[in-house]
Amino acid sequence: MSVVIVGGNDRMVCQYKDVCKDYGCRAKVFTQMDRTIKKKLGVPDLMILFTGTVAHKMVICATSEAKRYQIPIVHAHSSSISALRQILDTHCSPTK
């Protein structure tokens, strides 16, 4: 399963990827707005938006791409590891 995380803290990118790996998911993490974000998003199985730490323009870009490709979106205000684990618990199964 592939996951795209939009938002979050810059210093926690490696931790987000490690948690996703524990659940058997490949993850791309975008914490900053980039001109080419539409091309880099791809077509993941799940998109996670950490709304508390993301620019409004980035949310609009990500949601428009998700609607375009019918990608399920999960919104979370907190960008913590526990919030990510709760989301992955409901959408993936841990592979430990």
Buried (B, 14 or more C-beta within 10 A) or exposed (E): BBBBBBBBBEEBBEBBBEBBEBBEBEBBBBBEEEEEBEEEBEEBBBBBBBBBBBEEEBBEBBBEBBEEEEBEBBBBEBBBBEBBBBBBEEBBEEEE
